């Protein structure tokens, strides 16, 4: 299931060490928890690319599903 448009349209993903908070508006977000620390998180169209400090890049097509690129 793809991201709800309210997340990708708002376009804010905030890094908090091993978590990425994906916002749907200024006050509401969901959290993606990761095992490794996050270096960067950026929206690319309707998908969220998360770069880990170990160099791995994950492309999230929704909150739970990703592929490694």
PyMOL CGO cylinders between C-alpha atoms (Angstrom):
from pymol import cmd
from pymol.cgo import CYLINDER

trace = [
    CYLINDER, 0.00, 0.00, 0.00, 1.58, 3.34, -1.02, 0.3, 1, 1, 1, 1, 1, 1,
    CYLINDER, 1.58, 3.34, -1.02, 2.05, 6.32, 1.27, 0.3, 1, 1, 1, 1, 1, 1,
    CYLINDER, 2.05, 6.32, 1.27, -1.08, 8.31, 2.01, 0.3, 1, 1, 1, 1, 1, 1,
    CYLINDER, -1.08, 8.31, 2.01, -0.72, 11.53, 0.01, 0.3, 1, 1, 1, 1, 1, 1,
    CYLINDER, -0.72, 11.53, 0.01, -0.97, 13.62, 3.19, 0.3, 1, 1, 1, 1, 1, 1,
    CYLINDER, -0.97, 13.62, 3.19, 2.59, 12.46, 4.09, 0.3, 1, 1, 1, 1, 1, 1,
    CYLINDER, 2.59, 12.46, 4.09, 4.29, 12.88, 0.72, 0.3, 1, 1, 1, 1, 1, 1,
    CYLINDER, 4.29, 12.88, 0.72, 2.48, 16.14, -0.03, 0.3, 1, 1, 1, 1, 1, 1,
    CYLINDER, 2.48, 16.14, -0.03, 3.51, 17.65, 3.33, 0.3, 1, 1, 1, 1, 1, 1,
    CYLINDER, 3.51, 17.65, 3.33, 7.02, 16.37, 2.60, 0.3, 1, 1, 1, 1, 1, 1,
    CYLINDER, 7.02, 16.37, 2.60, 8.67, 16.56, 6.04, 0.3, 1, 1, 1, 1, 1, 1,
    CYLINDER, 8.67, 16.56, 6.04, 10.73, 13.70, 7.47, 0.3, 1, 1, 1, 1, 1, 1,
    CYLINDER, 10.73, 13.70, 7.47, 12.67, 14.44, 10.64, 0.3, 1, 1, 1, 1, 1, 1,
    CYLINDER, 12.67, 14.44, 10.64, 15.63, 12.31, 11.75, 0.3, 1, 1, 1, 1, 1, 1,
    CYLINDER, 15.63, 12.31, 11.75, 15.89, 11.33, 15.42, 0.3, 1, 1, 1, 1, 1, 1,
    CYLINDER, 15.89, 11.33, 15.42, 18.97, 9.05, 15.67, 0.3, 1, 1, 1, 1, 1, 1,
    CYLINDER, 18.97, 9.05, 15.67, 17.53, 5.59, 14.80, 0.3, 1, 1, 1, 1, 1, 1,
    CYLINDER, 17.53, 5.59, 14.80, 14.04, 6.86, 14.00, 0.3, 1, 1, 1, 1, 1, 1,
    CYLINDER, 14.04, 6.86, 14.00, 12.50, 8.88, 11.19, 0.3, 1, 1, 1, 1, 1, 1,
    CYLINDER, 12.50, 8.88, 11.19, 9.37, 10.87, 11.96, 0.3, 1, 1, 1, 1, 1, 1,
    CYLINDER, 9.37, 10.87, 11.96, 7.22, 11.27, 8.85, 0.3, 1, 1, 1, 1, 1, 1,
    CYLINDER, 7.22, 11.27, 8.85, 4.84, 14.21, 9.20, 0.3, 1, 1, 1, 1, 1, 1,
    CYLINDER, 4.84, 14.21, 9.20, 1.37, 14.62, 7.70, 0.3, 1, 1, 1, 1, 1, 1,
    CYLINDER, 1.37, 14.62, 7.70, 0.97, 18.14, 9.13, 0.3, 1, 1, 1, 1, 1, 1,
    CYLINDER, 0.97, 18.14, 9.13, 2.85, 20.28, 11.68, 0.3, 1, 1, 1, 1, 1, 1,
    CYLINDER, 2.85, 20.28, 11.68, 1.53, 18.29, 14.65, 0.3, 1, 1, 1, 1, 1, 1,
    CYLINDER, 1.53, 18.29, 14.65, 1.00, 14.71, 13.45, 0.3, 1, 1, 1, 1, 1, 1,
    CYLINDER, 1.00, 14.71, 13.45, 3.52, 12.09, 12.38, 0.3, 1, 1, 1, 1, 1, 1,
    CYLINDER, 3.52, 12.09, 12.38, 4.28, 8.39, 12.24, 0.3, 1, 1, 1, 1, 1, 1,
    CYLINDER, 4.28, 8.39, 12.24, 7.63, 6.91, 13.22, 0.3, 1, 1, 1, 1, 1, 1,
    CYLINDER, 7.63, 6.91, 13.22, 9.79, 4.49, 11.26, 0.3, 1, 1, 1, 1, 1, 1,
    CYLINDER, 9.79, 4.49, 11.26, 12.15, 2.72, 13.67, 0.3, 1, 1, 1, 1, 1, 1,
    CYLINDER, 12.15, 2.72, 13.67, 15.45, 1.43, 12.33, 0.3, 1, 1, 1, 1, 1, 1,
    CYLINDER, 15.45, 1.43, 12.33, 18.25, -0.68, 13.82, 0.3, 1, 1, 1, 1, 1, 1,
    CYLINDER, 18.25, -0.68, 13.82, 21.05, 1.63, 12.63, 0.3, 1, 1, 1, 1, 1, 1,
    CYLINDER, 21.05, 1.63, 12.63, 21.44, 5.40, 12.92, 0.3, 1, 1, 1, 1, 1, 1,
    CYLINDER, 21.44, 5.40, 12.92, 20.02, 7.49, 10.09, 0.3, 1, 1, 1, 1, 1, 1,
    CYLINDER, 20.02, 7.49, 10.09, 22.15, 9.92, 8.09, 0.3, 1, 1, 1, 1, 1, 1,
    CYLINDER, 22.15, 9.92, 8.09, 19.54, 11.38, 5.72, 0.3, 1, 1, 1, 1, 1, 1,
    CYLINDER, 19.54, 11.38, 5.72, 15.86, 11.09, 4.78, 0.3, 1, 1, 1, 1, 1, 1,
    CYLINDER, 15.86, 11.09, 4.78, 14.43, 12.67, 1.64, 0.3, 1, 1, 1, 1, 1, 1,
    CYLINDER, 14.43, 12.67, 1.64, 11.19, 12.38, -0.32, 0.3, 1, 1, 1, 1, 1, 1,
    CYLINDER, 11.19, 12.38, -0.32, 11.50, 11.41, -3.99, 0.3, 1, 1, 1, 1, 1, 1,
    CYLINDER, 11.50, 11.41, -3.99, 8.03, 11.67, -5.44, 0.3, 1, 1, 1, 1, 1, 1,
    CYLINDER, 8.03, 11.67, -5.44, 5.79, 9.30, -3.49, 0.3, 1, 1, 1, 1, 1, 1,
    CYLINDER, 5.79, 9.30, -3.49, 8.65, 7.35, -1.90, 0.3, 1, 1, 1, 1, 1, 1,
    CYLINDER, 8.65, 7.35, -1.90, 10.93, 8.09, 1.03, 0.3, 1, 1, 1, 1, 1, 1,
    CYLINDER, 10.93, 8.09, 1.03, 14.66, 7.40, 0.69, 0.3, 1, 1, 1, 1, 1, 1,
    CYLINDER, 14.66, 7.40, 0.69, 16.44, 6.83, 3.99, 0.3, 1, 1, 1, 1, 1, 1,
    CYLINDER, 16.44, 6.83, 3.99, 20.25, 6.70, 4.06, 0.3, 1, 1, 1, 1, 1, 1,
    CYLINDER, 20.25, 6.70, 4.06, 21.78, 4.99, 7.06, 0.3, 1, 1, 1, 1, 1, 1,
    CYLINDER, 21.78, 4.99, 7.06, 25.15, 5.97, 8.54, 0.3, 1, 1, 1, 1, 1, 1,
    CYLINDER, 25.15, 5.97, 8.54, 26.57, 2.63, 7.33, 0.3, 1, 1, 1, 1, 1, 1,
    CYLINDER, 26.57, 2.63, 7.33, 25.87, 3.75, 3.72, 0.3, 1, 1, 1, 1, 1, 1,
    CYLINDER, 25.87, 3.75, 3.72, 22.81, 1.58, 3.09, 0.3, 1, 1, 1, 1, 1, 1,
    CYLINDER, 22.81, 1.58, 3.09, 19.97, 3.35, 1.26, 0.3, 1, 1, 1, 1, 1, 1,
    CYLINDER, 19.97, 3.35, 1.26, 16.40, 2.15, 1.75, 0.3, 1, 1, 1, 1, 1, 1,
    CYLINDER, 16.40, 2.15, 1.75, 13.50, 3.27, -0.44, 0.3, 1, 1, 1, 1, 1, 1,
    CYLINDER, 13.50, 3.27, -0.44, 10.23, 3.14, 1.50, 0.3, 1, 1, 1, 1, 1, 1,
    CYLINDER, 10.23, 3.14, 1.50, 7.09, 2.86, -0.60, 0.3, 1, 1, 1, 1, 1, 1,
    CYLINDER, 7.09, 2.86, -0.60, 5.03, 2.90, 2.62, 0.3, 1, 1, 1, 1, 1, 1,
    CYLINDER, 5.03, 2.90, 2.62, 5.64, 2.83, 6.35, 0.3, 1, 1, 1, 1, 1, 1,
    CYLINDER, 5.64, 2.83, 6.35, 6.50, -0.88, 6.48, 0.3, 1, 1, 1, 1, 1, 1,
    CYLINDER, 6.50, -0.88, 6.48, 7.85, -1.86, 3.05, 0.3, 1, 1, 1, 1, 1, 1,
    CYLINDER, 7.85, -1.86, 3.05, 11.23, -0.93, 1.63, 0.3, 1, 1, 1, 1, 1, 1,
    CYLINDER, 11.23, -0.93, 1.63, 13.81, -2.08, -0.86, 0.3, 1, 1, 1, 1, 1, 1,
    CYLINDER, 13.81, -2.08, -0.86, 17.54, -1.55, -0.54, 0.3, 1, 1, 1, 1, 1, 1,
    CYLINDER, 17.54, -1.55, -0.54, 18.96, 0.49, -3.42, 0.3, 1, 1, 1, 1, 1, 1,
]
cmd.load_cgo(trace, "trace")
